[in-house]
Amino acid sequence: MPLSAHLRAVLVLGLPLIGSNVAQMALHVTDTVMLGWYGVNELAAGVLAAGMFFLMFLLGTGFAFAVMGRVSAALGAGDDTQMRRDTRMGLWLSMIFALLAFPVFWFSGAILRLLGQDPALSAMAEAYLRVAWLGLGPALVIATLKSYLAAQERAQVVLWITLVGVALNVVLNWALIFGNWGAPELGLQGAAIASVVVALTGAIMAALYAGLAPDLRHVGLFQRFWRPDWEAFWSVARMGVPIGLTSVFEATMFQASAIMMGWIGVRELAAHGIALELASITFMVHMGLSHAATVRTGRAHGAGLVEHMRTGAVAAHMLSFCFGVLTVAIFLLFPEQLVGLFLDASDAEAPAILLVGVGLLAMAALFQIFDSLQVMAIGLLRGVQDTRVPMWITLTAYWALGVPASYLLAFVFGWGPKGLWLGLMVGLAAAGGALAWRFWTGPWMRPVAARP
């Protein structure tokens, strides 16, 4: 299979996954915007609650991404039975994780107060999270079934399920937050209820498709679903826990950067948030390509097609790098326009925030190359079911190198906001280089007959 065919295959699979990632991000954006319309306190409490929910969700999605890699490999090996076993146990683990997470949600107010948050806002966030917990299990079920479907290259279905969720979220928020169309005005609680309904609806849609689609019925995904399969259970768990922790390590590095930027100043923190938001949008593209790389690599690995896997990995890296270069050009050519989208020109603070934001967006441009390298390498490694060593690599890169470098450059060397972002790049560059090295030199790159 020539390189051009691999490029096409990654794009065909990756584009709907990119769309799904952007749509998933839109769920968060619509909540933020609509709560901002309702009230400042509700918005602030919603941001606190969303941050805690997102961290727990990230930790739980490790099992979903384990399913993506394992199902892809099983398909490559022509083993439908293993595909069914891994997906079922991935669903079990997702639901068990959601149950175990209950105390964190129920006592979230005390946790937030321990972290120094305002008591009144913490109480509001806790009330939200006690309701939102009901949606954690369904949200993780959606993530697992999306991985199952993406592994079978049903990415368009994944996209449509997410888009339906976004539309439903807007409608329910409009009714339940503001009390429109005869619904009760529930404010922040209304947003929580909307999120739960959206998650339940998406889980039902994904389950119906996965179980009833004519060409998937032979898998029998939900037949005797209640029966445990401990071998598959522990295999998915051993792969999924490191994936979840890896995601948390990266997310908390960025949260730490926001805290440190707040020490510098309010304007700097606002500019930091804008630059990160723009970088996060473009990151969705790299993440979608990374998921496509997981599926393509997993299939080739399962079939023992080493050269096929190697060429596919080159194609995935090329696409991600090319988009990274395009993003660099856009960020460097149009920084004022991009940062200005997030600012009210009549605000007296806008020019100062714009000045800082433009400088940070130049850093975000360089940031793209390293970020694309690390997320692509992680996706490729998941395809060959290597997750434990990458977990330790990211912990070291982000928390032993990235966060300390940010502090030293920003505060000890006095480089301020730009120094903080340079530190983040140190962490991402170290992670990307080490992860890429591991993939390209790993035992899976040797011919099957030569492996121990």
Contacts in CASP RR format, 6 or more apart in sequence:
PFRMAT RR
TARGET T0000
AUTHOR 0000-0000-0000
METHOD contacts of the structure
MODEL  1
MPLSAHLRAVLVLGLPLIGSNVAQMALHVTDTVMLGWYGVNELAAGVLAA
GMFFLMFLLGTGFAFAVMGRVSAALGAGDDTQMRRDTRMGLWLSMIFALL
AFPVFWFSGAILRLLGQDPALSAMAEAYLRVAWLGLGPALVIATLKSYLA
AQERAQVVLWITLVGVALNVVLNWALIFGNWGAPELGLQGAAIASVVVAL
TGAIMAALYAGLAPDLRHVGLFQRFWRPDWEAFWSVARMGVPIGLTSVFE
ATMFQASAIMMGWIGVRELAAHGIALELASITFMVHMGLSHAATVRTGRA
HGAGLVEHMRTGAVAAHMLSFCFGVLTVAIFLLFPEQLVGLFLDASDAEA
PAILLVGVGLLAMAALFQIFDSLQVMAIGLLRGVQDTRVPMWITLTAYWA
LGVPASYLLAFVFGWGPKGLWLGLMVGLAAAGGALAWRFWTGPWMRPVAA
RP
1 308 0 8 1.000
1 311 0 8 1.000
2 311 0 8 1.000
3 311 0 8 1.000
3 312 0 8 1.000
3 314 0 8 1.000
3 315 0 8 1.000
6 296 0 8 1.000
6 311 0 8 1.000
6 312 0 8 1.000
6 314 0 8 1.000
6 315 0 8 1.000
7 315 0 8 1.000
7 318 0 8 1.000
7 319 0 8 1.000
9 296 0 8 1.000
9 312 0 8 1.000
9 315 0 8 1.000
10 289 0 8 1.000
10 292 0 8 1.000
10 293 0 8 1.000
10 296 0 8 1.000
10 312 0 8 1.000
10 315 0 8 1.000
10 316 0 8 1.000
10 319 0 8 1.000
11 319 0 8 1.000
13 150 0 8 1.000
13 153 0 8 1.000
13 155 0 8 1.000
13 292 0 8 1.000
13 295 0 8 1.000
13 296 0 8 1.000
14 155 0 8 1.000
14 288 0 8 1.000
14 289 0 8 1.000
14 291 0 8 1.000
14 292 0 8 1.000
15 155 0 8 1.000
16 155 0 8 1.000
16 156 0 8 1.000
16 158 0 8 1.000
16 159 0 8 1.000
17 150 0 8 1.000
17 155 0 8 1.000
17 158 0 8 1.000
17 159 0 8 1.000
17 288 0 8 1.000
17 289 0 8 1.000
17 291 0 8 1.000
17 292 0 8 1.000
18 284 0 8 1.000
18 285 0 8 1.000
18 287 0 8 1.000
18 288 0 8 1.000
18 289 0 8 1.000
19 159 0 8 1.000
19 162 0 8 1.000
19 284 0 8 1.000
19 288 0 8 1.000
20 146 0 8 1.000
20 155 0 8 1.000
20 158 0 8 1.000
20 159 0 8 1.000
20 162 0 8 1.000
20 288 0 8 1.000
21 284 0 8 1.000
21 285 0 8 1.000
21 287 0 8 1.000
21 288 0 8 1.000
22 281 0 8 1.000
22 284 0 8 1.000
23 159 0 8 1.000
23 162 0 8 1.000
23 163 0 8 1.000
23 165 0 8 1.000
23 166 0 8 1.000
24 162 0 8 1.000
25 280 0 8 1.000
25 281 0 8 1.000
25 284 0 8 1.000
26 166 0 8 1.000
27 165 0 8 1.000
27 166 0 8 1.000
27 169 0 8 1.000
27 195 0 8 1.000
27 198 0 8 1.000
28 50 0 8 1.000
28 54 0 8 1.000
30 166 0 8 1.000
30 169 0 8 1.000
30 170 0 8 1.000
30 173 0 8 1.000
31 46 0 8 1.000
31 50 0 8 1.000
31 169 0 8 1.000
31 173 0 8 1.000
31 191 0 8 1.000
31 195 0 8 1.000
32 43 0 8 1.000
32 46 0 8 1.000
32 47 0 8 1.000
32 50 0 8 1.000
34 170 0 8 1.000
34 173 0 8 1.000
34 174 0 8 1.000
34 177 0 8 1.000
34 191 0 8 1.000
35 42 0 8 1.000
35 43 0 8 1.000
35 46 0 8 1.000
35 177 0 8 1.000
35 187 0 8 1.000
35 188 0 8 1.000
35 191 0 8 1.000
36 42 0 8 1.000
36 43 0 8 1.000
37 178 0 8 1.000
38 177 0 8 1.000
38 178 0 8 1.000
38 187 0 8 1.000
38 188 0 8 1.000
41 120 0 8 1.000
41 121 0 8 1.000
41 124 0 8 1.000
42 124 0 8 1.000
42 187 0 8 1.000
42 188 0 8 1.000
44 118 0 8 1.000
44 121 0 8 1.000
45 121 0 8 1.000
45 124 0 8 1.000
45 125 0 8 1.000
45 128 0 8 1.000
45 188 0 8 1.000
46 124 0 8 1.000
46 125 0 8 1.000
46 128 0 8 1.000
46 188 0 8 1.000
46 191 0 8 1.000
48 112 0 8 1.000
48 117 0 8 1.000
48 121 0 8 1.000
48 122 0 8 1.000
48 125 0 8 1.000
49 108 0 8 1.000
49 124 0 8 1.000
49 125 0 8 1.000
49 128 0 8 1.000
49 129 0 8 1.000
49 132 0 8 1.000
49 188 0 8 1.000
49 192 0 8 1.000
52 104 0 8 1.000
52 105 0 8 1.000
52 108 0 8 1.000
52 111 0 8 1.000
52 112 0 8 1.000
52 125 0 8 1.000
52 129 0 8 1.000
53 129 0 8 1.000
53 132 0 8 1.000
53 136 0 8 1.000
54 251 0 8 1.000
55 248 0 8 1.000
55 251 0 8 1.000
55 252 0 8 1.000
56 101 0 8 1.000
56 104 0 8 1.000
56 105 0 8 1.000
56 136 0 8 1.000
57 136 0 8 1.000
57 139 0 8 1.000
57 140 0 8 1.000
58 244 0 8 1.000
58 247 0 8 1.000
58 248 0 8 1.000
58 251 0 8 1.000
59 97 0 8 1.000
59 244 0 8 1.000
59 245 0 8 1.000
59 247 0 8 1.000
59 248 0 8 1.000
60 94 0 8 1.000
60 97 0 8 1.000
60 140 0 8 1.000
60 143 0 8 1.000
60 244 0 8 1.000
61 140 0 8 1.000
61 143 0 8 1.000
61 243 0 8 1.000
61 244 0 8 1.000
61 247 0 8 1.000
62 240 0 8 1.000
62 241 0 8 1.000
62 243 0 8 1.000
62 244 0 8 1.000
62 247 0 8 1.000
63 90 0 8 1.000
63 93 0 8 1.000
63 94 0 8 1.000
63 97 0 8 1.000
63 140 0 8 1.000
63 144 0 8 1.000
63 236 0 8 1.000
63 237 0 8 1.000
63 240 0 8 1.000
63 243 0 8 1.000
64 90 0 8 1.000
64 94 0 8 1.000
64 140 0 8 1.000
64 143 0 8 1.000
64 144 0 8 1.000
64 146 0 8 1.000
64 147 0 8 1.000
65 147 0 8 1.000
65 240 0 8 1.000
65 243 0 8 1.000
65 244 0 8 1.000
65 294 0 8 1.000
65 382 0 8 1.000
66 86 0 8 1.000
66 90 0 8 1.000
66 236 0 8 1.000
66 239 0 8 1.000
66 240 0 8 1.000
66 243 0 8 1.000
66 382 0 8 1.000
66 387 0 8 1.000
67 86 0 8 1.000
67 87 0 8 1.000
67 90 0 8 1.000
67 144 0 8 1.000
67 147 0 8 1.000
67 148 0 8 1.000
67 151 0 8 1.000
67 236 0 8 1.000
68 147 0 8 1.000
68 148 0 8 1.000
68 150 0 8 1.000
68 151 0 8 1.000
68 291 0 8 1.000
68 294 0 8 1.000
68 295 0 8 1.000
68 382 0 8 1.000
68 383 0 8 1.000
69 147 0 8 1.000
69 151 0 8 1.000
69 294 0 8 1.000
69 295 0 8 1.000
69 298 0 8 1.000
69 382 0 8 1.000
69 383 0 8 1.000
69 385 0 8 1.000
70 82 0 8 1.000
70 83 0 8 1.000
70 86 0 8 1.000
70 235 0 8 1.000
70 236 0 8 1.000
70 239 0 8 1.000
70 385 0 8 1.000
71 83 0 8 1.000
71 86 0 8 1.000
71 87 0 8 1.000
71 147 0 8 1.000
71 148 0 8 1.000
71 151 0 8 1.000
71 152 0 8 1.000
72 151 0 8 1.000
72 294 0 8 1.000
72 295 0 8 1.000
72 296 0 8 1.000
72 297 0 8 1.000
72 298 0 8 1.000
72 299 0 8 1.000
72 301 0 8 1.000
72 302 0 8 1.000
72 383 0 8 1.000
73 298 0 8 1.000
73 299 0 8 1.000
73 301 0 8 1.000
73 302 0 8 1.000
73 383 0 8 1.000
73 385 0 8 1.000
74 80 0 8 1.000
74 82 0 8 1.000
74 83 0 8 1.000
74 86 0 8 1.000
74 302 0 8 1.000
75 83 0 8 1.000
75 151 0 8 1.000
75 152 0 8 1.000
75 299 0 8 1.000
75 302 0 8 1.000
76 298 0 8 1.000
76 299 0 8 1.000
76 300 0 8 1.000
76 301 0 8 1.000
76 302 0 8 1.000
76 303 0 8 1.000
77 302 0 8 1.000
77 303 0 8 1.000
78 303 0 8 1.000
80 218 0 8 1.000
80 219 0 8 1.000
82 232 0 8 1.000
83 148 0 8 1.000
83 151 0 8 1.000
83 219 0 8 1.000
84 219 0 8 1.000
84 220 0 8 1.000
84 221 0 8 1.000
85 229 0 8 1.000
85 231 0 8 1.000
85 232 0 8 1.000
86 232 0 8 1.000
86 235 0 8 1.000
86 236 0 8 1.000
87 144 0 8 1.000
87 145 0 8 1.000
87 148 0 8 1.000
87 221 0 8 1.000
88 221 0 8 1.000
88 222 0 8 1.000
88 225 0 8 1.000
88 229 0 8 1.000
88 232 0 8 1.000
89 229 0 8 1.000
89 232 0 8 1.000
89 233 0 8 1.000
89 235 0 8 1.000
89 236 0 8 1.000
90 144 0 8 1.000
90 233 0 8 1.000
90 236 0 8 1.000
91 141 0 8 1.000
91 144 0 8 1.000
91 145 0 8 1.000
91 225 0 8 1.000
92 228 0 8 1.000
92 233 0 8 1.000
93 233 0 8 1.000
93 236 0 8 1.000
93 237 0 8 1.000
93 240 0 8 1.000
94 137 0 8 1.000
94 140 0 8 1.000
94 141 0 8 1.000
94 143 0 8 1.000
94 144 0 8 1.000
95 137 0 8 1.000
95 140 0 8 1.000
95 141 0 8 1.000
97 137 0 8 1.000
97 140 0 8 1.000
98 133 0 8 1.000
98 135 0 8 1.000
98 136 0 8 1.000
98 137 0 8 1.000
98 140 0 8 1.000
101 133 0 8 1.000
101 136 0 8 1.000
102 133 0 8 1.000
104 111 0 8 1.000
105 129 0 8 1.000
105 130 0 8 1.000
105 132 0 8 1.000
105 133 0 8 1.000
105 136 0 8 1.000
106 130 0 8 1.000
106 133 0 8 1.000
107 126 0 8 1.000
108 122 0 8 1.000
108 125 0 8 1.000
108 126 0 8 1.000
108 129 0 8 1.000
108 130 0 8 1.000
109 122 0 8 1.000
109 123 0 8 1.000
109 125 0 8 1.000
109 126 0 8 1.000
109 129 0 8 1.000
110 122 0 8 1.000
112 121 0 8 1.000
112 122 0 8 1.000
112 125 0 8 1.000
112 126 0 8 1.000
113 119 0 8 1.000
113 122 0 8 1.000
117 125 0 8 1.000
124 188 0 8 1.000
127 188 0 8 1.000
127 189 0 8 1.000
127 192 0 8 1.000
128 188 0 8 1.000
128 189 0 8 1.000
128 191 0 8 1.000
128 192 0 8 1.000
129 192 0 8 1.000
131 189 0 8 1.000
131 192 0 8 1.000
131 193 0 8 1.000
131 196 0 8 1.000
132 192 0 8 1.000
132 195 0 8 1.000
132 196 0 8 1.000
134 196 0 8 1.000
135 195 0 8 1.000
135 196 0 8 1.000
135 199 0 8 1.000
135 200 0 8 1.000
136 199 0 8 1.000
137 199 0 8 1.000
137 203 0 8 1.000
138 196 0 8 1.000
138 199 0 8 1.000
138 200 0 8 1.000
138 202 0 8 1.000
138 203 0 8 1.000
139 199 0 8 1.000
139 203 0 8 1.000
141 203 0 8 1.000
141 206 0 8 1.000
141 207 0 8 1.000
142 161 0 8 1.000
142 199 0 8 1.000
142 202 0 8 1.000
142 203 0 8 1.000
142 206 0 8 1.000
145 203 0 8 1.000
145 206 0 8 1.000
145 207 0 8 1.000
145 210 0 8 1.000
146 158 0 8 1.000
146 161 0 8 1.000
146 206 0 8 1.000
148 210 0 8 1.000
148 221 0 8 1.000
149 155 0 8 1.000
149 157 0 8 1.000
149 158 0 8 1.000
149 206 0 8 1.000
149 209 0 8 1.000
149 210 0 8 1.000
150 158 0 8 1.000
150 291 0 8 1.000
150 295 0 8 1.000
151 295 0 8 1.000
152 216 0 8 1.000
153 295 0 8 1.000
155 292 0 8 1.000
157 209 0 8 1.000
161 202 0 8 1.000
161 205 0 8 1.000
161 206 0 8 1.000
161 209 0 8 1.000
164 201 0 8 1.000
164 202 0 8 1.000
164 205 0 8 1.000
165 198 0 8 1.000
165 201 0 8 1.000
165 202 0 8 1.000
168 194 0 8 1.000
168 197 0 8 1.000
168 198 0 8 1.000
168 201 0 8 1.000
169 194 0 8 1.000
169 195 0 8 1.000
169 198 0 8 1.000
172 190 0 8 1.000
172 193 0 8 1.000
172 194 0 8 1.000
172 197 0 8 1.000
172 198 0 8 1.000
173 190 0 8 1.000
173 191 0 8 1.000
173 194 0 8 1.000
174 180 0 8 1.000
174 181 0 8 1.000
175 181 0 8 1.000
175 182 0 8 1.000
175 183 0 8 1.000
176 183 0 8 1.000
176 184 0 8 1.000
176 186 0 8 1.000
176 187 0 8 1.000
176 189 0 8 1.000
176 190 0 8 1.000
176 191 0 8 1.000
176 193 0 8 1.000
176 194 0 8 1.000
177 185 0 8 1.000
177 186 0 8 1.000
177 187 0 8 1.000
177 188 0 8 1.000
177 190 0 8 1.000
177 191 0 8 1.000
177 194 0 8 1.000
178 185 0 8 1.000
178 187 0 8 1.000
179 185 0 8 1.000
179 186 0 8 1.000
186 193 0 8 1.000
207 222 0 8 1.000
209 216 0 8 1.000
210 216 0 8 1.000
210 221 0 8 1.000
211 217 0 8 1.000
211 219 0 8 1.000
211 220 0 8 1.000
211 221 0 8 1.000
211 222 0 8 1.000
238 388 0 8 1.000
239 385 0 8 1.000
239 387 0 8 1.000
240 387 0 8 1.000
242 387 0 8 1.000
242 388 0 8 1.000
242 390 0 8 1.000
242 391 0 8 1.000
243 382 0 8 1.000
243 387 0 8 1.000
243 391 0 8 1.000
245 391 0 8 1.000
245 395 0 8 1.000
246 378 0 8 1.000
246 387 0 8 1.000
246 390 0 8 1.000
246 391 0 8 1.000
246 394 0 8 1.000
246 395 0 8 1.000
249 391 0 8 1.000
249 394 0 8 1.000
249 395 0 8 1.000
249 398 0 8 1.000
249 399 0 8 1.000
250 394 0 8 1.000
250 398 0 8 1.000
253 398 0 8 1.000
253 399 0 8 1.000
253 402 0 8 1.000
253 403 0 8 1.000
253 424 0 8 1.000
253 427 0 8 1.000
254 276 0 8 1.000
254 424 0 8 1.000
256 403 0 8 1.000
256 406 0 8 1.000
257 272 0 8 1.000
257 403 0 8 1.000
257 406 0 8 1.000
257 420 0 8 1.000
257 421 0 8 1.000
257 424 0 8 1.000
258 269 0 8 1.000
258 272 0 8 1.000
258 273 0 8 1.000
258 276 0 8 1.000
260 406 0 8 1.000
260 407 0 8 1.000
260 410 0 8 1.000
260 411 0 8 1.000
260 420 0 8 1.000
261 268 0 8 1.000
261 269 0 8 1.000
261 272 0 8 1.000
261 417 0 8 1.000
261 420 0 8 1.000
262 268 0 8 1.000
262 269 0 8 1.000
262 272 0 8 1.000
263 411 0 8 1.000
264 410 0 8 1.000
264 416 0 8 1.000
264 417 0 8 1.000
264 420 0 8 1.000
267 349 0 8 1.000
267 352 0 8 1.000
267 353 0 8 1.000
267 356 0 8 1.000
268 356 0 8 1.000
268 416 0 8 1.000
268 417 0 8 1.000
270 349 0 8 1.000
270 353 0 8 1.000
271 339 0 8 1.000
271 353 0 8 1.000
271 354 0 8 1.000
271 356 0 8 1.000
271 357 0 8 1.000
271 360 0 8 1.000
271 417 0 8 1.000
272 357 0 8 1.000
272 360 0 8 1.000
272 417 0 8 1.000
272 420 0 8 1.000
274 339 0 8 1.000
274 342 0 8 1.000
274 343 0 8 1.000
274 353 0 8 1.000
274 357 0 8 1.000
274 360 0 8 1.000
275 339 0 8 1.000
275 357 0 8 1.000
275 360 0 8 1.000
275 361 0 8 1.000
275 363 0 8 1.000
275 364 0 8 1.000
275 421 0 8 1.000
276 364 0 8 1.000
277 342 0 8 1.000
278 331 0 8 1.000
278 338 0 8 1.000
278 339 0 8 1.000
278 361 0 8 1.000
278 364 0 8 1.000
279 364 0 8 1.000
279 367 0 8 1.000
279 368 0 8 1.000
279 371 0 8 1.000
282 323 0 8 1.000
282 324 0 8 1.000
282 327 0 8 1.000
282 368 0 8 1.000
283 371 0 8 1.000
283 375 0 8 1.000
285 323 0 8 1.000
286 320 0 8 1.000
286 323 0 8 1.000
286 324 0 8 1.000
286 371 0 8 1.000
286 372 0 8 1.000
286 375 0 8 1.000
286 376 0 8 1.000
287 375 0 8 1.000
289 316 0 8 1.000
289 319 0 8 1.000
289 320 0 8 1.000
289 323 0 8 1.000
289 376 0 8 1.000
290 316 0 8 1.000
290 320 0 8 1.000
290 375 0 8 1.000
290 376 0 8 1.000
290 378 0 8 1.000
290 379 0 8 1.000
290 380 0 8 1.000
291 379 0 8 1.000
292 316 0 8 1.000
293 312 0 8 1.000
293 313 0 8 1.000
293 316 0 8 1.000
293 376 0 8 1.000
293 379 0 8 1.000
293 380 0 8 1.000
293 383 0 8 1.000
294 379 0 8 1.000
294 380 0 8 1.000
294 382 0 8 1.000
294 383 0 8 1.000
295 383 0 8 1.000
296 309 0 8 1.000
296 312 0 8 1.000
296 316 0 8 1.000
297 309 0 8 1.000
297 312 0 8 1.000
297 313 0 8 1.000
297 316 0 8 1.000
297 379 0 8 1.000
297 380 0 8 1.000
297 382 0 8 1.000
297 383 0 8 1.000
297 384 0 8 1.000
298 309 0 8 1.000
298 383 0 8 1.000
298 384 0 8 1.000
298 385 0 8 1.000
300 306 0 8 1.000
300 308 0 8 1.000
300 309 0 8 1.000
300 312 0 8 1.000
301 309 0 8 1.000
301 383 0 8 1.000
301 384 0 8 1.000
301 385 0 8 1.000
301 444 0 8 1.000
304 448 0 8 1.000
306 444 0 8 1.000
306 445 0 8 1.000
306 446 0 8 1.000
306 447 0 8 1.000
306 448 0 8 1.000
309 384 0 8 1.000
309 444 0 8 1.000
309 445 0 8 1.000
310 445 0 8 1.000
313 380 0 8 1.000
313 439 0 8 1.000
313 440 0 8 1.000
316 376 0 8 1.000
316 380 0 8 1.000
317 373 0 8 1.000
317 376 0 8 1.000
320 372 0 8 1.000
320 373 0 8 1.000
320 375 0 8 1.000
320 376 0 8 1.000
321 369 0 8 1.000
321 372 0 8 1.000
323 372 0 8 1.000
324 368 0 8 1.000
324 369 0 8 1.000
324 372 0 8 1.000
325 369 0 8 1.000
327 365 0 8 1.000
327 368 0 8 1.000
328 365 0 8 1.000
328 366 0 8 1.000
328 368 0 8 1.000
328 369 0 8 1.000
330 338 0 8 1.000
331 338 0 8 1.000
331 361 0 8 1.000
331 362 0 8 1.000
331 364 0 8 1.000
331 365 0 8 1.000
331 368 0 8 1.000
332 362 0 8 1.000
332 365 0 8 1.000
335 357 0 8 1.000
335 358 0 8 1.000
335 359 0 8 1.000
335 361 0 8 1.000
335 362 0 8 1.000
336 354 0 8 1.000
336 358 0 8 1.000
338 361 0 8 1.000
339 353 0 8 1.000
339 354 0 8 1.000
339 357 0 8 1.000
339 358 0 8 1.000
339 361 0 8 1.000
340 350 0 8 1.000
340 354 0 8 1.000
343 350 0 8 1.000
343 353 0 8 1.000
343 354 0 8 1.000
344 350 0 8 1.000
356 417 0 8 1.000
359 417 0 8 1.000
359 418 0 8 1.000
360 417 0 8 1.000
360 418 0 8 1.000
360 421 0 8 1.000
363 418 0 8 1.000
363 421 0 8 1.000
363 422 0 8 1.000
363 425 0 8 1.000
364 421 0 8 1.000
366 425 0 8 1.000
367 421 0 8 1.000
367 424 0 8 1.000
367 425 0 8 1.000
367 428 0 8 1.000
370 425 0 8 1.000
370 427 0 8 1.000
370 428 0 8 1.000
370 429 0 8 1.000
370 432 0 8 1.000
371 428 0 8 1.000
373 428 0 8 1.000
373 429 0 8 1.000
373 432 0 8 1.000
373 433 0 8 1.000
373 435 0 8 1.000
373 436 0 8 1.000
374 394 0 8 1.000
374 428 0 8 1.000
374 431 0 8 1.000
374 432 0 8 1.000
374 433 0 8 1.000
374 435 0 8 1.000
376 436 0 8 1.000
377 390 0 8 1.000
377 432 0 8 1.000
377 433 0 8 1.000
377 435 0 8 1.000
377 436 0 8 1.000
377 438 0 8 1.000
377 439 0 8 1.000
378 390 0 8 1.000
378 394 0 8 1.000
378 435 0 8 1.000
380 439 0 8 1.000
381 387 0 8 1.000
381 390 0 8 1.000
381 435 0 8 1.000
381 438 0 8 1.000
381 439 0 8 1.000
384 439 0 8 1.000
384 444 0 8 1.000
386 438 0 8 1.000
386 439 0 8 1.000
386 444 0 8 1.000
389 438 0 8 1.000
390 435 0 8 1.000
390 438 0 8 1.000
393 431 0 8 1.000
393 434 0 8 1.000
393 435 0 8 1.000
393 438 0 8 1.000
394 431 0 8 1.000
394 435 0 8 1.000
396 430 0 8 1.000
397 427 0 8 1.000
397 428 0 8 1.000
397 430 0 8 1.000
397 431 0 8 1.000
397 432 0 8 1.000
397 434 0 8 1.000
398 427 0 8 1.000
398 431 0 8 1.000
401 426 0 8 1.000
401 427 0 8 1.000
401 430 0 8 1.000
402 423 0 8 1.000
402 424 0 8 1.000
402 426 0 8 1.000
402 427 0 8 1.000
402 428 0 8 1.000
402 430 0 8 1.000
405 422 0 8 1.000
405 423 0 8 1.000
405 426 0 8 1.000
405 427 0 8 1.000
406 419 0 8 1.000
406 420 0 8 1.000
406 421 0 8 1.000
406 422 0 8 1.000
406 423 0 8 1.000
406 424 0 8 1.000
406 426 0 8 1.000
407 420 0 8 1.000
409 415 0 8 1.000
409 416 0 8 1.000
409 419 0 8 1.000
409 420 0 8 1.000
409 422 0 8 1.000
409 423 0 8 1.000
410 416 0 8 1.000
410 417 0 8 1.000
410 419 0 8 1.000
410 420 0 8 1.000
410 423 0 8 1.000
413 419 0 8 1.000
415 422 0 8 1.000
443 451 0 8 1.000
443 452 0 8 1.000
444 451 0 8 1.000
END
